Amino acid sequence: MEKNKIKVVIVGGVAVGPKTAARLRRLNPEAEIFFNKPRKEKV
C-alpha cells in the first residue's frame, strides 16, 4: 500500500506536540512535520 506524503503543522502543546509528532512519524515516515511554538511575549 502506497502512503501519501502529507504535511502536518503542530501548534503548541508542551508534551503532546512531540508525542503527536513521534506517532505521526511511526505511522508515516514520509510525512513532513512542522512545529509552531507560541511566543512568550505578548503582542
N, C-alpha and C positions, 0 to 999 in steps of 0.2 A: 504494500500500500504506500503510495507516494504522499509525503507530508508537504503541505503548503508552507511556504516561507511567510511568516507573519511578523508584524511589527507591534510591539507592546510597550506602552508607556505606563510606568508605575508611579503614582503620585503619592508622596508622603509615606506614612507607615514606618514606624521606627523598627519594629521587629517583623511585622507582617510583610513589608515590601521585599526584603531579601528572601524571606521564606517563599513568597509567591514566585519570585524570580527563579529560585532554585527548582521549584516544582515545574515551572514552565520549561526550564532548560532540560529537565529529565524527560518531559513529555514531548518536547520538540526541540532538539539540539540546533536546528537551523533558524530558530526564531531570533529576531533582533530585539533585545530588551534594553529599555532606557529608563533611567530613574530621574524624577523631578523632585528635588529636595525643596521643601518650603524655606523661605527666607526667615532669618531670625529677626531682622529689622522690620519695623512696621512701615507700611507705605501709606 
